[in-house]
Amino acid sequence: MSTKPNVGLVGVGHLGRIHLQKLQQIETCNFVGFYDIDGEKSEKIAEESGAYSAESLADIIEKSDIISVVVPTHDHHKVGLEVLESGKHIFMEKPLTETAEQAEELVEMATQKGLKFGVGHIERFNPAVQAMVGKIGKPMFIEAHRLNPFNPRGLDVAVISELMIHDIDLCLYFTQSEIADIQASAVQVLSDKMDIANARLTFESGCVANLTASRISPSGMRKIRLFQRDNYLSFDLKEKKVDSYSLVDNSFDDKALTGFSTSFQYWETGKKIVFHQPKCSEYDMIEEELRRFIDAVASDKTPPVTGQEGLSALKVALEIEGKAQESLKKINSSL
Ligand SMILES: NC(=O)c1ccc[n+]([C@@H]2O[C@H](COP(=O)([O-])OP(=O)(O)OC[C@H]3O[C@@H](n4cnc5c(N)ncnc54)[C@H](O)[C@@H]3O)[C@@H](O)[C@H]2O)c1
């Protein structure tokens, strides 16, 4: 595609409104407008933003090369089908769809039609994660905590598809391995779905990941700790920082590292421990993920997070939900 792609948006709720602001700022695309089923909201947002409010989904699709889908998850499949059937590239918020079959159908259709499919796994664009791209070897153990205070939005799906899916995607990305076994448990507190969940994933590589997610926590936390043979990484995704501790030969020149570093001799082993805080870039994560997807379409490259990767994360999330549901039933029946 030699000219700037025309980008349309479907859904201008909480997150869609942010997409709208970012798409209006991105100079590598032409933002053509949005469609939302809520007419009153559409009118208000068109007035506020000056953006074109389309009369129908077909109208915004017709005017666009790329559609960003930011509607509630239960409508992802329906909207996604219409976008792809019309031959347009798609950026879909996570979780991809409600069922794995629906996501498989969309991913398959995009592949057959040669269309780009991007997924909103936003943590891949976290500056702390980006600082470590290409630097992670073979994780042996991963511990993730994603704790959010209560918010009535997002309760249409369990905490696993709403929040834990971000860490599932990161674990699949860090390990580049399939999953061999899943154990899970959950607690249902305020919503009619699971609000707190814990999962232990064993990867075919041998790595084990222990993930905890809650959407009823008094305070927020988004941390991932990753242990390798000679390296420990502690990501604070909320603060967008990463600390790295590496066991290296004494001859290693840690002063050549960018960002802050210091080292400690490790007795008489001929080794030292290097503590390194790489410099993490500062940028808006949503703008970055949209820019990179638009660039992938414009220059015919693989999107940074593909539909296939969104499908893999969804399948794991749904399997965790199944296992957690079983354990919940068992606990409830013994109460
Ligand atoms: N990547 C992230 O971290 C992240 C964070 C929040 C939400 N999300 C995802 O984004 C999506 C939207 O979440 P939200 O919090 O903005 O929801 P929301 O309820 O605030 O907004 C959804 C909007 O879509 C509109 N809508 C509903 N059905 C539609 C349809 N068929 N066609 C057109 N418009 C329709 C609604 O009127 C509403 O304005 C969800 O899939 C959610 O999981 C992702």
The ligand as an SDF file (V2000), in Angstrom:
LIG
                    3D

 44 48  0  0  0  0  0  0  0  0999 V2000
   -6.1690   -3.9220   25.8390 N   0  0  0  0  0  0  0  0  0  0  0  0
   -6.6500   -3.6180   27.0390 C   0  0  0  0  0  0  0  0  0  0  0  0
   -5.9410   -3.5310   28.0140 O   0  0  0  0  0  0  0  0  0  0  0  0
   -8.1390   -3.3780   27.1860 C   0  0  0  0  0  0  0  0  0  0  0  0
   -8.6110   -2.5600   28.2140 C   0  0  0  0  0  0  0  0  0  0  0  0
   -9.9810   -2.3100   28.2960 C   0  0  0  0  0  0  0  0  0  0  0  0
  -10.8390   -2.9020   27.3800 C   0  0  0  0  0  0  0  0  0  0  0  0
  -10.3450   -3.7350   26.4130 N   0  0  0  0  0  0  0  0  0  0  0  0
  -11.2640   -4.3710   25.4360 C   0  0  0  0  0  0  0  0  0  0  0  0
  -11.8300   -3.3710   24.6000 O   0  0  0  0  0  0  0  0  0  0  0  0
  -13.1670   -3.7170   24.2690 C   0  0  0  0  0  0  0  0  0  0  0  0
  -14.0900   -2.5440   24.6340 C   0  0  0  0  0  0  0  0  0  0  0  0
  -13.9870   -2.2770   26.0000 O   0  0  0  0  0  0  0  0  0  0  0  0
  -14.5300   -0.9040   26.6420 P   0  0  0  0  0  0  0  0  0  0  0  0
  -14.1310   -0.9320   28.0650 O   0  0  0  0  0  0  0  0  0  0  0  0
  -14.1470    0.2530   25.7980 O   0  0  0  0  0  0  0  0  0  0  0  0
  -16.1170   -1.1360   26.5360 O   0  0  0  0  0  0  0  0  0  0  0  0
  -17.2830   -0.0560   26.6500 P   0  0  0  0  0  0  0  0  0  0  0  0
  -18.4890   -0.8090   27.0650 O   0  0  0  0  0  0  0  0  0  0  0  0
  -16.8490    1.1230   27.4470 O   0  0  0  0  0  0  0  0  0  0  0  0
  -17.4840    0.4490   25.1420 O   0  0  0  0  0  0  0  0  0  0  0  0
  -17.9790   -0.3480   24.1070 C   0  0  0  0  0  0  0  0  0  0  0  0
  -18.6050    0.5700   23.0520 C   0  0  0  0  0  0  0  0  0  0  0  0
  -18.9770   -0.2400   21.9410 O   0  0  0  0  0  0  0  0  0  0  0  0
  -20.3030    0.1350   21.5200 C   0  0  0  0  0  0  0  0  0  0  0  0
  -20.8690   -1.0320   20.8570 N   0  0  0  0  0  0  0  0  0  0  0  0
  -21.3780   -2.1590   21.4380 C   0  0  0  0  0  0  0  0  0  0  0  0
  -21.7220   -3.0550   20.4990 N   0  0  0  0  0  0  0  0  0  0  0  0
  -21.4370   -2.4770   19.2890 C   0  0  0  0  0  0  0  0  0  0  0  0
  -21.5920   -2.8990   17.9610 C   0  0  0  0  0  0  0  0  0  0  0  0
  -22.0640   -4.0890   17.6460 N   0  0  0  0  0  0  0  0  0  0  0  0
  -21.2390   -2.0460   16.9700 N   0  0  0  0  0  0  0  0  0  0  0  0
  -20.7510   -0.7940   17.2690 C   0  0  0  0  0  0  0  0  0  0  0  0
  -20.5880   -0.3420   18.5260 N   0  0  0  0  0  0  0  0  0  0  0  0
  -20.9200   -1.1760   19.5220 C   0  0  0  0  0  0  0  0  0  0  0  0
  -21.0140    0.5680   22.7850 C   0  0  0  0  0  0  0  0  0  0  0  0
  -22.1020    1.4200   22.4900 O   0  0  0  0  0  0  0  0  0  0  0  0
  -19.8820    1.2650   23.5400 C   0  0  0  0  0  0  0  0  0  0  0  0
  -19.8100    2.6430   23.1990 O   0  0  0  0  0  0  0  0  0  0  0  0
  -13.4750   -5.0130   25.0170 C   0  0  0  0  0  0  0  0  0  0  0  0
  -13.2600   -6.1030   24.1640 O   0  0  0  0  0  0  0  0  0  0  0  0
  -12.4400   -5.0500   26.1190 C   0  0  0  0  0  0  0  0  0  0  0  0
  -12.0690   -6.3450   26.5170 O   0  0  0  0  0  0  0  0  0  0  0  0
   -9.0240   -3.9520   26.2870 C   0  0  0  0  0  0  0  0  0  0  0  0
  1  2  1  0
  2  3  2  0
  2  4  1  0
  4  5  1  0
  4 44  2  0
  5  6  2  0
  6  7  1  0
  7  8  2  0
  8  9  1  0
  8 44  1  0
  9 10  1  0
  9 42  1  0
 10 11  1  0
 11 12  1  0
 11 40  1  0
 12 13  1  0
 13 14  1  0
 14 15  2  0
 14 16  1  0
 14 17  1  0
 17 18  1  0
 18 19  2  0
 18 20  1  0
 18 21  1  0
 21 22  1  0
 22 23  1  0
 23 24  1  0
 23 38  1  0
 24 25  1  0
 25 26  1  0
 25 36  1  0
 26 27  1  0
 26 35  1  0
 27 28  2  0
 28 29  1  0
 29 30  1  0
 29 35  2  0
 30 31  1  0
 30 32  2  0
 32 33  1  0
 33 34  2  0
 34 35  1  0
 36 37  1  0
 36 38  1  0
 38 39  1  0
 40 41  1  0
 40 42  1  0
 42 43  1  0
M  CHG  2   8   1  16  -1
M  END
$$$$
